[in-house]
Amino acid sequence: MEATRQPRRRGPYAKSAERRRSIIDAALDVFAARGYQGGSLQDVADAVGMSQTSLLHHFPTKRHLLLAVLERRDELGRTEPRAPEGRDFPTRIVDRVRLNERVPGLIELYAILCGEAMTDGHPARDHYTDRFERLRHEYADQLRALQEQGRLRDGVDVDRAAASIIALWDGIQAQWLLDRSIDMAACLADYLDLIIRPGTESESAG
């Protein structure tokens, strides 16, 4: 007679990974509400019902925890609902803004940590510096492609426009966090209309 199978028990590594994830998710909420400077390790430990000593076993410093939170935020961003494929650059931007409105906690975390990261020595400074540089290059490439199609309006500098899109997006998000009546997507769409000519139906479909 075949022996009854026993449920497989989770090993210590799985339990440790689960506990790390719960700490990171708690820290995400704490930092989003109070910032990195205002949110303490004790606040995070209290949120997960453990001692600060136990928390330090998983993350030896607050800096280690912040970097894990930033990685978690990027991970959540990648698993959020995606904008429909086959859209042109300005449409994808506007679609992304509308999707972001569904996760206000991540917007709060981004805005608070970005503001704090402007100070010298902040552990998130390199993260945001690299992020802005990557986005400027990505957006400039997209705008340059539109320019080759004759869709960029006369006098538009692609590098400055790329930086302006990021600046407007971040600024509108900050205002939206304080006043949800602001239509972030419409604000971005208005600016994009100023620098990009409408495409034909086939171009808009990618």
PyMOL CGO cylinders between C-alpha atoms (Angstrom):
from pymol import cmd
from pymol.cgo import CYLINDER

trace = [
    CYLINDER, 0.00, 0.00, 0.00, 1.37, 3.32, -1.02, 0.3, 1, 1, 1, 1, 1, 1,
    CYLINDER, 1.37, 3.32, -1.02, 2.40, 5.44, 1.92, 0.3, 1, 1, 1, 1, 1, 1,
    CYLINDER, 2.40, 5.44, 1.92, 0.38, 8.57, 2.50, 0.3, 1, 1, 1, 1, 1, 1,
    CYLINDER, 0.38, 8.57, 2.50, 2.27, 11.56, 1.24, 0.3, 1, 1, 1, 1, 1, 1,
    CYLINDER, 2.27, 11.56, 1.24, 3.11, 14.10, 3.88, 0.3, 1, 1, 1, 1, 1, 1,
    CYLINDER, 3.11, 14.10, 3.88, 2.88, 17.80, 2.98, 0.3, 1, 1, 1, 1, 1, 1,
    CYLINDER, 2.88, 17.80, 2.98, 6.28, 19.22, 2.24, 0.3, 1, 1, 1, 1, 1, 1,
    CYLINDER, 6.28, 19.22, 2.24, 7.44, 21.52, 4.99, 0.3, 1, 1, 1, 1, 1, 1,
    CYLINDER, 7.44, 21.52, 4.99, 8.96, 24.79, 4.11, 0.3, 1, 1, 1, 1, 1, 1,
    CYLINDER, 8.96, 24.79, 4.11, 12.64, 24.93, 4.92, 0.3, 1, 1, 1, 1, 1, 1,
    CYLINDER, 12.64, 24.93, 4.92, 14.41, 27.66, 6.84, 0.3, 1, 1, 1, 1, 1, 1,
    CYLINDER, 14.41, 27.66, 6.84, 15.43, 29.45, 3.64, 0.3, 1, 1, 1, 1, 1, 1,
    CYLINDER, 15.43, 29.45, 3.64, 11.81, 29.76, 2.49, 0.3, 1, 1, 1, 1, 1, 1,
    CYLINDER, 11.81, 29.76, 2.49, 10.74, 31.04, 5.89, 0.3, 1, 1, 1, 1, 1, 1,
    CYLINDER, 10.74, 31.04, 5.89, 13.62, 33.50, 5.96, 0.3, 1, 1, 1, 1, 1, 1,
    CYLINDER, 13.62, 33.50, 5.96, 12.77, 34.77, 2.47, 0.3, 1, 1, 1, 1, 1, 1,
    CYLINDER, 12.77, 34.77, 2.47, 9.13, 35.18, 3.48, 0.3, 1, 1, 1, 1, 1, 1,
    CYLINDER, 9.13, 35.18, 3.48, 10.11, 37.12, 6.57, 0.3, 1, 1, 1, 1, 1, 1,
    CYLINDER, 10.11, 37.12, 6.57, 12.43, 39.36, 4.53, 0.3, 1, 1, 1, 1, 1, 1,
    CYLINDER, 12.43, 39.36, 4.53, 9.61, 40.10, 2.11, 0.3, 1, 1, 1, 1, 1, 1,
    CYLINDER, 9.61, 40.10, 2.11, 7.24, 41.01, 4.94, 0.3, 1, 1, 1, 1, 1, 1,
    CYLINDER, 7.24, 41.01, 4.94, 9.89, 43.37, 6.38, 0.3, 1, 1, 1, 1, 1, 1,
    CYLINDER, 9.89, 43.37, 6.38, 10.45, 45.01, 2.99, 0.3, 1, 1, 1, 1, 1, 1,
    CYLINDER, 10.45, 45.01, 2.99, 6.72, 45.48, 2.39, 0.3, 1, 1, 1, 1, 1, 1,
    CYLINDER, 6.72, 45.48, 2.39, 6.31, 46.99, 5.86, 0.3, 1, 1, 1, 1, 1, 1,
    CYLINDER, 6.31, 46.99, 5.86, 9.27, 49.32, 5.24, 0.3, 1, 1, 1, 1, 1, 1,
    CYLINDER, 9.27, 49.32, 5.24, 7.72, 50.36, 1.93, 0.3, 1, 1, 1, 1, 1, 1,
    CYLINDER, 7.72, 50.36, 1.93, 4.60, 51.50, 3.80, 0.3, 1, 1, 1, 1, 1, 1,
    CYLINDER, 4.60, 51.50, 3.80, 6.60, 53.19, 6.57, 0.3, 1, 1, 1, 1, 1, 1,
    CYLINDER, 6.60, 53.19, 6.57, 8.90, 55.07, 4.18, 0.3, 1, 1, 1, 1, 1, 1,
    CYLINDER, 8.90, 55.07, 4.18, 5.95, 56.07, 1.98, 0.3, 1, 1, 1, 1, 1, 1,
    CYLINDER, 5.95, 56.07, 1.98, 4.18, 57.57, 4.99, 0.3, 1, 1, 1, 1, 1, 1,
    CYLINDER, 4.18, 57.57, 4.99, 7.14, 59.09, 6.86, 0.3, 1, 1, 1, 1, 1, 1,
    CYLINDER, 7.14, 59.09, 6.86, 10.07, 59.17, 4.47, 0.3, 1, 1, 1, 1, 1, 1,
    CYLINDER, 10.07, 59.17, 4.47, 13.41, 57.48, 4.94, 0.3, 1, 1, 1, 1, 1, 1,
    CYLINDER, 13.41, 57.48, 4.94, 14.60, 60.04, 7.47, 0.3, 1, 1, 1, 1, 1, 1,
    CYLINDER, 14.60, 60.04, 7.47, 11.35, 60.01, 9.45, 0.3, 1, 1, 1, 1, 1, 1,
    CYLINDER, 11.35, 60.01, 9.45, 10.65, 56.28, 9.37, 0.3, 1, 1, 1, 1, 1, 1,
    CYLINDER, 10.65, 56.28, 9.37, 12.74, 54.31, 11.86, 0.3, 1, 1, 1, 1, 1, 1,
    CYLINDER, 12.74, 54.31, 11.86, 13.80, 50.69, 11.96, 0.3, 1, 1, 1, 1, 1, 1,
    CYLINDER, 13.80, 50.69, 11.96, 11.71, 50.37, 15.10, 0.3, 1, 1, 1, 1, 1, 1,
    CYLINDER, 11.71, 50.37, 15.10, 8.65, 51.56, 13.16, 0.3, 1, 1, 1, 1, 1, 1,
    CYLINDER, 8.65, 51.56, 13.16, 9.25, 48.80, 10.63, 0.3, 1, 1, 1, 1, 1, 1,
    CYLINDER, 9.25, 48.80, 10.63, 9.86, 46.19, 13.33, 0.3, 1, 1, 1, 1, 1, 1,
    CYLINDER, 9.86, 46.19, 13.33, 6.64, 47.18, 15.08, 0.3, 1, 1, 1, 1, 1, 1,
    CYLINDER, 6.64, 47.18, 15.08, 4.72, 46.88, 11.79, 0.3, 1, 1, 1, 1, 1, 1,
    CYLINDER, 4.72, 46.88, 11.79, 5.77, 43.25, 11.37, 0.3, 1, 1, 1, 1, 1, 1,
    CYLINDER, 5.77, 43.25, 11.37, 5.56, 42.37, 15.06, 0.3, 1, 1, 1, 1, 1, 1,
    CYLINDER, 5.56, 42.37, 15.06, 9.21, 41.63, 15.68, 0.3, 1, 1, 1, 1, 1, 1,
    CYLINDER, 9.21, 41.63, 15.68, 12.07, 43.13, 17.66, 0.3, 1, 1, 1, 1, 1, 1,
    CYLINDER, 12.07, 43.13, 17.66, 14.51, 45.52, 16.08, 0.3, 1, 1, 1, 1, 1, 1,
    CYLINDER, 14.51, 45.52, 16.08, 17.28, 43.04, 16.91, 0.3, 1, 1, 1, 1, 1, 1,
    CYLINDER, 17.28, 43.04, 16.91, 15.51, 40.38, 14.85, 0.3, 1, 1, 1, 1, 1, 1,
    CYLINDER, 15.51, 40.38, 14.85, 15.02, 42.84, 12.00, 0.3, 1, 1, 1, 1, 1, 1,
    CYLINDER, 15.02, 42.84, 12.00, 18.74, 43.63, 11.98, 0.3, 1, 1, 1, 1, 1, 1,
    CYLINDER, 18.74, 43.63, 11.98, 19.42, 39.93, 11.49, 0.3, 1, 1, 1, 1, 1, 1,
    CYLINDER, 19.42, 39.93, 11.49, 17.85, 40.27, 8.03, 0.3, 1, 1, 1, 1, 1, 1,
    CYLINDER, 17.85, 40.27, 8.03, 18.96, 43.84, 7.26, 0.3, 1, 1, 1, 1, 1, 1,
    CYLINDER, 18.96, 43.84, 7.26, 22.07, 44.92, 9.20, 0.3, 1, 1, 1, 1, 1, 1,
    CYLINDER, 22.07, 44.92, 9.20, 21.57, 48.63, 8.46, 0.3, 1, 1, 1, 1, 1, 1,
    CYLINDER, 21.57, 48.63, 8.46, 18.78, 50.99, 7.49, 0.3, 1, 1, 1, 1, 1, 1,
    CYLINDER, 18.78, 50.99, 7.49, 20.61, 51.61, 4.22, 0.3, 1, 1, 1, 1, 1, 1,
    CYLINDER, 20.61, 51.61, 4.22, 20.41, 47.90, 3.34, 0.3, 1, 1, 1, 1, 1, 1,
    CYLINDER, 20.41, 47.90, 3.34, 16.68, 47.98, 4.00, 0.3, 1, 1, 1, 1, 1, 1,
    CYLINDER, 16.68, 47.98, 4.00, 16.16, 51.09, 1.86, 0.3, 1, 1, 1, 1, 1, 1,
    CYLINDER, 16.16, 51.09, 1.86, 17.95, 49.55, -1.11, 0.3, 1, 1, 1, 1, 1, 1,
    CYLINDER, 17.95, 49.55, -1.11, 15.77, 46.46, -0.76, 0.3, 1, 1, 1, 1, 1, 1,
    CYLINDER, 15.77, 46.46, -0.76, 12.67, 48.69, -0.69, 0.3, 1, 1, 1, 1, 1, 1,
    CYLINDER, 12.67, 48.69, -0.69, 13.76, 50.46, -3.88, 0.3, 1, 1, 1, 1, 1, 1,
    CYLINDER, 13.76, 50.46, -3.88, 14.27, 47.10, -5.58, 0.3, 1, 1, 1, 1, 1, 1,
    CYLINDER, 14.27, 47.10, -5.58, 10.82, 46.00, -4.36, 0.3, 1, 1, 1, 1, 1, 1,
    CYLINDER, 10.82, 46.00, -4.36, 9.24, 49.18, -5.73, 0.3, 1, 1, 1, 1, 1, 1,
    CYLINDER, 9.24, 49.18, -5.73, 10.80, 48.55, -9.15, 0.3, 1, 1, 1, 1, 1, 1,
    CYLINDER, 10.80, 48.55, -9.15, 9.60, 44.94, -8.99, 0.3, 1, 1, 1, 1, 1, 1,
    CYLINDER, 9.60, 44.94, -8.99, 6.05, 46.04, -8.23, 0.3, 1, 1, 1, 1, 1, 1,
    CYLINDER, 6.05, 46.04, -8.23, 6.27, 48.58, -11.03, 0.3, 1, 1, 1, 1, 1, 1,
    CYLINDER, 6.27, 48.58, -11.03, 7.18, 45.83, -13.48, 0.3, 1, 1, 1, 1, 1, 1,
    CYLINDER, 7.18, 45.83, -13.48, 4.25, 43.64, -12.38, 0.3, 1, 1, 1, 1, 1, 1,
    CYLINDER, 4.25, 43.64, -12.38, 1.61, 46.41, -12.46, 0.3, 1, 1, 1, 1, 1, 1,
    CYLINDER, 1.61, 46.41, -12.46, -0.93, 46.23, -15.30, 0.3, 1, 1, 1, 1, 1, 1,
    CYLINDER, -0.93, 46.23, -15.30, 0.81, 47.21, -18.49, 0.3, 1, 1, 1, 1, 1, 1,
    CYLINDER, 0.81, 47.21, -18.49, -0.39, 49.76, -20.97, 0.3, 1, 1, 1, 1, 1, 1,
    CYLINDER, -0.39, 49.76, -20.97, -1.73, 48.15, -24.16, 0.3, 1, 1, 1, 1, 1, 1,
    CYLINDER, -1.73, 48.15, -24.16, 0.96, 47.18, -26.64, 0.3, 1, 1, 1, 1, 1, 1,
    CYLINDER, 0.96, 47.18, -26.64, 1.17, 48.74, -30.06, 0.3, 1, 1, 1, 1, 1, 1,
    CYLINDER, 1.17, 48.74, -30.06, 0.78, 52.35, -28.93, 0.3, 1, 1, 1, 1, 1, 1,
    CYLINDER, 0.78, 52.35, -28.93, 3.04, 55.20, -29.94, 0.3, 1, 1, 1, 1, 1, 1,
    CYLINDER, 3.04, 55.20, -29.94, 5.29, 57.00, -27.45, 0.3, 1, 1, 1, 1, 1, 1,
    CYLINDER, 5.29, 57.00, -27.45, 2.95, 59.81, -26.31, 0.3, 1, 1, 1, 1, 1, 1,
    CYLINDER, 2.95, 59.81, -26.31, 0.04, 57.40, -25.92, 0.3, 1, 1, 1, 1, 1, 1,
    CYLINDER, 0.04, 57.40, -25.92, 2.14, 55.00, -23.85, 0.3, 1, 1, 1, 1, 1, 1,
    CYLINDER, 2.14, 55.00, -23.85, 3.17, 57.86, -21.54, 0.3, 1, 1, 1, 1, 1, 1,
    CYLINDER, 3.17, 57.86, -21.54, -0.44, 58.89, -20.94, 0.3, 1, 1, 1, 1, 1, 1,
    CYLINDER, -0.44, 58.89, -20.94, -1.54, 55.27, -20.45, 0.3, 1, 1, 1, 1, 1, 1,
    CYLINDER, -1.54, 55.27, -20.45, 1.24, 54.74, -17.91, 0.3, 1, 1, 1, 1, 1, 1,
    CYLINDER, 1.24, 54.74, -17.91, 0.16, 57.78, -15.91, 0.3, 1, 1, 1, 1, 1, 1,
    CYLINDER, 0.16, 57.78, -15.91, -3.40, 56.48, -15.68, 0.3, 1, 1, 1, 1, 1, 1,
    CYLINDER, -3.40, 56.48, -15.68, -2.19, 53.07, -14.57, 0.3, 1, 1, 1, 1, 1, 1,
    CYLINDER, -2.19, 53.07, -14.57, 0.02, 54.64, -11.91, 0.3, 1, 1, 1, 1, 1, 1,
    CYLINDER, 0.02, 54.64, -11.91, -3.00, 56.31, -10.34, 0.3, 1, 1, 1, 1, 1, 1,
    CYLINDER, -3.00, 56.31, -10.34, -4.13, 52.84, -9.23, 0.3, 1, 1, 1, 1, 1, 1,
    CYLINDER, -4.13, 52.84, -9.23, -1.10, 52.48, -6.94, 0.3, 1, 1, 1, 1, 1, 1,
    CYLINDER, -1.10, 52.48, -6.94, -0.89, 55.75, -4.97, 0.3, 1, 1, 1, 1, 1, 1,
    CYLINDER, -0.89, 55.75, -4.97, 1.31, 54.14, -2.31, 0.3, 1, 1, 1, 1, 1, 1,
    CYLINDER, 1.31, 54.14, -2.31, 4.10, 53.61, -4.80, 0.3, 1, 1, 1, 1, 1, 1,
    CYLINDER, 4.10, 53.61, -4.80, 3.75, 57.19, -6.04, 0.3, 1, 1, 1, 1, 1, 1,
    CYLINDER, 3.75, 57.19, -6.04, 4.01, 58.45, -2.46, 0.3, 1, 1, 1, 1, 1, 1,
    CYLINDER, 4.01, 58.45, -2.46, 7.12, 56.36, -1.82, 0.3, 1, 1, 1, 1, 1, 1,
    CYLINDER, 7.12, 56.36, -1.82, 8.72, 57.54, -5.05, 0.3, 1, 1, 1, 1, 1, 1,
    CYLINDER, 8.72, 57.54, -5.05, 7.98, 61.22, -4.40, 0.3, 1, 1, 1, 1, 1, 1,
    CYLINDER, 7.98, 61.22, -4.40, 9.14, 61.23, -0.79, 0.3, 1, 1, 1, 1, 1, 1,
    CYLINDER, 9.14, 61.23, -0.79, 12.37, 59.32, -1.36, 0.3, 1, 1, 1, 1, 1, 1,
    CYLINDER, 12.37, 59.32, -1.36, 13.16, 61.28, -4.51, 0.3, 1, 1, 1, 1, 1, 1,
    CYLINDER, 13.16, 61.28, -4.51, 12.92, 64.54, -2.59, 0.3, 1, 1, 1, 1, 1, 1,
    CYLINDER, 12.92, 64.54, -2.59, 15.12, 63.25, 0.21, 0.3, 1, 1, 1, 1, 1, 1,
    CYLINDER, 15.12, 63.25, 0.21, 17.64, 61.80, -2.23, 0.3, 1, 1, 1, 1, 1, 1,
    CYLINDER, 17.64, 61.80, -2.23, 18.60, 65.30, -3.37, 0.3, 1, 1, 1, 1, 1, 1,
    CYLINDER, 18.60, 65.30, -3.37, 20.72, 65.68, -0.21, 0.3, 1, 1, 1, 1, 1, 1,
    CYLINDER, 20.72, 65.68, -0.21, 24.40, 64.69, -0.30, 0.3, 1, 1, 1, 1, 1, 1,
    CYLINDER, 24.40, 64.69, -0.30, 25.13, 61.26, 1.08, 0.3, 1, 1, 1, 1, 1, 1,
    CYLINDER, 25.13, 61.26, 1.08, 21.55, 60.00, 0.94, 0.3, 1, 1, 1, 1, 1, 1,
    CYLINDER, 21.55, 60.00, 0.94, 21.59, 56.24, 0.22, 0.3, 1, 1, 1, 1, 1, 1,
    CYLINDER, 21.59, 56.24, 0.22, 18.97, 56.57, -2.53, 0.3, 1, 1, 1, 1, 1, 1,
    CYLINDER, 18.97, 56.57, -2.53, 20.83, 59.33, -4.41, 0.3, 1, 1, 1, 1, 1, 1,
    CYLINDER, 20.83, 59.33, -4.41, 22.62, 57.00, -6.83, 0.3, 1, 1, 1, 1, 1, 1,
    CYLINDER, 22.62, 57.00, -6.83, 19.38, 55.10, -7.50, 0.3, 1, 1, 1, 1, 1, 1,
    CYLINDER, 19.38, 55.10, -7.50, 17.53, 58.23, -8.59, 0.3, 1, 1, 1, 1, 1, 1,
    CYLINDER, 17.53, 58.23, -8.59, 20.51, 59.67, -10.46, 0.3, 1, 1, 1, 1, 1, 1,
    CYLINDER, 20.51, 59.67, -10.46, 20.77, 56.48, -12.53, 0.3, 1, 1, 1, 1, 1, 1,
    CYLINDER, 20.77, 56.48, -12.53, 17.01, 56.35, -13.03, 0.3, 1, 1, 1, 1, 1, 1,
    CYLINDER, 17.01, 56.35, -13.03, 16.77, 59.89, -14.38, 0.3, 1, 1, 1, 1, 1, 1,
    CYLINDER, 16.77, 59.89, -14.38, 19.74, 59.36, -16.69, 0.3, 1, 1, 1, 1, 1, 1,
    CYLINDER, 19.74, 59.36, -16.69, 18.21, 56.15, -18.07, 0.3, 1, 1, 1, 1, 1, 1,
    CYLINDER, 18.21, 56.15, -18.07, 14.81, 57.76, -18.63, 0.3, 1, 1, 1, 1, 1, 1,
    CYLINDER, 14.81, 57.76, -18.63, 16.32, 60.81, -20.34, 0.3, 1, 1, 1, 1, 1, 1,
    CYLINDER, 16.32, 60.81, -20.34, 18.15, 58.56, -22.79, 0.3, 1, 1, 1, 1, 1, 1,
    CYLINDER, 18.15, 58.56, -22.79, 15.08, 56.37, -23.40, 0.3, 1, 1, 1, 1, 1, 1,
    CYLINDER, 15.08, 56.37, -23.40, 12.75, 59.31, -23.97, 0.3, 1, 1, 1, 1, 1, 1,
    CYLINDER, 12.75, 59.31, -23.97, 15.27, 61.16, -26.15, 0.3, 1, 1, 1, 1, 1, 1,
    CYLINDER, 15.27, 61.16, -26.15, 15.57, 58.05, -28.35, 0.3, 1, 1, 1, 1, 1, 1,
    CYLINDER, 15.57, 58.05, -28.35, 11.78, 57.84, -28.66, 0.3, 1, 1, 1, 1, 1, 1,
    CYLINDER, 11.78, 57.84, -28.66, 11.52, 61.53, -29.53, 0.3, 1, 1, 1, 1, 1, 1,
    CYLINDER, 11.52, 61.53, -29.53, 14.35, 61.22, -32.03, 0.3, 1, 1, 1, 1, 1, 1,
    CYLINDER, 14.35, 61.22, -32.03, 12.45, 58.43, -33.77, 0.3, 1, 1, 1, 1, 1, 1,
    CYLINDER, 12.45, 58.43, -33.77, 9.38, 60.65, -33.96, 0.3, 1, 1, 1, 1, 1, 1,
    CYLINDER, 9.38, 60.65, -33.96, 11.56, 63.44, -35.33, 0.3, 1, 1, 1, 1, 1, 1,
    CYLINDER, 11.56, 63.44, -35.33, 12.71, 61.15, -38.14, 0.3, 1, 1, 1, 1, 1, 1,
    CYLINDER, 12.71, 61.15, -38.14, 9.04, 60.49, -38.93, 0.3, 1, 1, 1, 1, 1, 1,
    CYLINDER, 9.04, 60.49, -38.93, 8.44, 64.24, -39.18, 0.3, 1, 1, 1, 1, 1, 1,
    CYLINDER, 8.44, 64.24, -39.18, 6.18, 64.23, -36.13, 0.3, 1, 1, 1, 1, 1, 1,
    CYLINDER, 6.18, 64.23, -36.13, 8.28, 66.39, -33.82, 0.3, 1, 1, 1, 1, 1, 1,
    CYLINDER, 8.28, 66.39, -33.82, 7.36, 70.06, -34.05, 0.3, 1, 1, 1, 1, 1, 1,
    CYLINDER, 7.36, 70.06, -34.05, 9.92, 72.56, -35.31, 0.3, 1, 1, 1, 1, 1, 1,
    CYLINDER, 9.92, 72.56, -35.31, 12.47, 73.81, -32.80, 0.3, 1, 1, 1, 1, 1, 1,
    CYLINDER, 12.47, 73.81, -32.80, 12.06, 70.96, -30.30, 0.3, 1, 1, 1, 1, 1, 1,
    CYLINDER, 12.06, 70.96, -30.30, 15.36, 69.81, -28.75, 0.3, 1, 1, 1, 1, 1, 1,
    CYLINDER, 15.36, 69.81, -28.75, 14.96, 66.10, -27.99, 0.3, 1, 1, 1, 1, 1, 1,
    CYLINDER, 14.96, 66.10, -27.99, 17.27, 66.08, -24.97, 0.3, 1, 1, 1, 1, 1, 1,
    CYLINDER, 17.27, 66.08, -24.97, 15.59, 69.06, -23.31, 0.3, 1, 1, 1, 1, 1, 1,
    CYLINDER, 15.59, 69.06, -23.31, 12.16, 67.71, -24.13, 0.3, 1, 1, 1, 1, 1, 1,
    CYLINDER, 12.16, 67.71, -24.13, 13.04, 64.34, -22.58, 0.3, 1, 1, 1, 1, 1, 1,
    CYLINDER, 13.04, 64.34, -22.58, 14.12, 66.04, -19.36, 0.3, 1, 1, 1, 1, 1, 1,
    CYLINDER, 14.12, 66.04, -19.36, 11.00, 68.21, -19.41, 0.3, 1, 1, 1, 1, 1, 1,
    CYLINDER, 11.00, 68.21, -19.41, 8.69, 65.20, -19.67, 0.3, 1, 1, 1, 1, 1, 1,
    CYLINDER, 8.69, 65.20, -19.67, 10.26, 63.68, -16.56, 0.3, 1, 1, 1, 1, 1, 1,
    CYLINDER, 10.26, 63.68, -16.56, 10.12, 66.99, -14.69, 0.3, 1, 1, 1, 1, 1, 1,
    CYLINDER, 10.12, 66.99, -14.69, 6.46, 67.57, -15.58, 0.3, 1, 1, 1, 1, 1, 1,
    CYLINDER, 6.46, 67.57, -15.58, 5.52, 64.00, -14.69, 0.3, 1, 1, 1, 1, 1, 1,
    CYLINDER, 5.52, 64.00, -14.69, 7.18, 64.18, -11.28, 0.3, 1, 1, 1, 1, 1, 1,
    CYLINDER, 7.18, 64.18, -11.28, 5.77, 67.63, -10.56, 0.3, 1, 1, 1, 1, 1, 1,
    CYLINDER, 5.77, 67.63, -10.56, 2.22, 66.68, -11.51, 0.3, 1, 1, 1, 1, 1, 1,
    CYLINDER, 2.22, 66.68, -11.51, 2.46, 63.56, -9.36, 0.3, 1, 1, 1, 1, 1, 1,
    CYLINDER, 2.46, 63.56, -9.36, 3.47, 65.66, -6.36, 0.3, 1, 1, 1, 1, 1, 1,
    CYLINDER, 3.47, 65.66, -6.36, 0.48, 67.95, -6.86, 0.3, 1, 1, 1, 1, 1, 1,
    CYLINDER, 0.48, 67.95, -6.86, -1.84, 64.96, -7.41, 0.3, 1, 1, 1, 1, 1, 1,
    CYLINDER, -1.84, 64.96, -7.41, -0.79, 63.45, -4.09, 0.3, 1, 1, 1, 1, 1, 1,
    CYLINDER, -0.79, 63.45, -4.09, -2.09, 66.62, -2.42, 0.3, 1, 1, 1, 1, 1, 1,
    CYLINDER, -2.09, 66.62, -2.42, -5.13, 67.14, -4.65, 0.3, 1, 1, 1, 1, 1, 1,
    CYLINDER, -5.13, 67.14, -4.65, -6.63, 64.11, -6.42, 0.3, 1, 1, 1, 1, 1, 1,
    CYLINDER, -6.63, 64.11, -6.42, -8.82, 66.35, -8.60, 0.3, 1, 1, 1, 1, 1, 1,
    CYLINDER, -8.82, 66.35, -8.60, -5.78, 67.10, -10.78, 0.3, 1, 1, 1, 1, 1, 1,
    CYLINDER, -5.78, 67.10, -10.78, -5.83, 65.13, -14.03, 0.3, 1, 1, 1, 1, 1, 1,
    CYLINDER, -5.83, 65.13, -14.03, -2.22, 63.99, -14.35, 0.3, 1, 1, 1, 1, 1, 1,
    CYLINDER, -2.22, 63.99, -14.35, -2.73, 62.24, -17.67, 0.3, 1, 1, 1, 1, 1, 1,
    CYLINDER, -2.73, 62.24, -17.67, -4.37, 65.29, -19.24, 0.3, 1, 1, 1, 1, 1, 1,
    CYLINDER, -4.37, 65.29, -19.24, -1.50, 67.53, -18.10, 0.3, 1, 1, 1, 1, 1, 1,
    CYLINDER, -1.50, 67.53, -18.10, 1.08, 65.22, -19.70, 0.3, 1, 1, 1, 1, 1, 1,
    CYLINDER, 1.08, 65.22, -19.70, -1.03, 64.86, -22.83, 0.3, 1, 1, 1, 1, 1, 1,
    CYLINDER, -1.03, 64.86, -22.83, -1.29, 68.65, -23.21, 0.3, 1, 1, 1, 1, 1, 1,
    CYLINDER, -1.29, 68.65, -23.21, 2.51, 69.03, -23.10, 0.3, 1, 1, 1, 1, 1, 1,
    CYLINDER, 2.51, 69.03, -23.10, 3.10, 66.15, -25.49, 0.3, 1, 1, 1, 1, 1, 1,
    CYLINDER, 3.10, 66.15, -25.49, 0.64, 67.72, -27.94, 0.3, 1, 1, 1, 1, 1, 1,
    CYLINDER, 0.64, 67.72, -27.94, 2.74, 70.88, -27.88, 0.3, 1, 1, 1, 1, 1, 1,
    CYLINDER, 2.74, 70.88, -27.88, 5.90, 69.10, -29.04, 0.3, 1, 1, 1, 1, 1, 1,
    CYLINDER, 5.90, 69.10, -29.04, 4.56, 66.14, -31.06, 0.3, 1, 1, 1, 1, 1, 1,
    CYLINDER, 4.56, 66.14, -31.06, 2.33, 66.31, -34.12, 0.3, 1, 1, 1, 1, 1, 1,
    CYLINDER, 2.33, 66.31, -34.12, -0.56, 63.85, -34.32, 0.3, 1, 1, 1, 1, 1, 1,
    CYLINDER, -0.56, 63.85, -34.32, 0.32, 60.70, -36.20, 0.3, 1, 1, 1, 1, 1, 1,
    CYLINDER, 0.32, 60.70, -36.20, -1.69, 58.84, -38.80, 0.3, 1, 1, 1, 1, 1, 1,
    CYLINDER, -1.69, 58.84, -38.80, -3.83, 55.96, -37.62, 0.3, 1, 1, 1, 1, 1, 1,
    CYLINDER, -3.83, 55.96, -37.62, -1.17, 53.46, -38.68, 0.3, 1, 1, 1, 1, 1, 1,
    CYLINDER, -1.17, 53.46, -38.68, 1.60, 55.39, -36.86, 0.3, 1, 1, 1, 1, 1, 1,
    CYLINDER, 1.60, 55.39, -36.86, -0.43, 55.68, -33.66, 0.3, 1, 1, 1, 1, 1, 1,
    CYLINDER, -0.43, 55.68, -33.66, -0.91, 51.93, -33.71, 0.3, 1, 1, 1, 1, 1, 1,
    CYLINDER, -0.91, 51.93, -33.71, 2.86, 51.48, -33.64, 0.3, 1, 1, 1, 1, 1, 1,
]
cmd.load_cgo(trace, "trace")
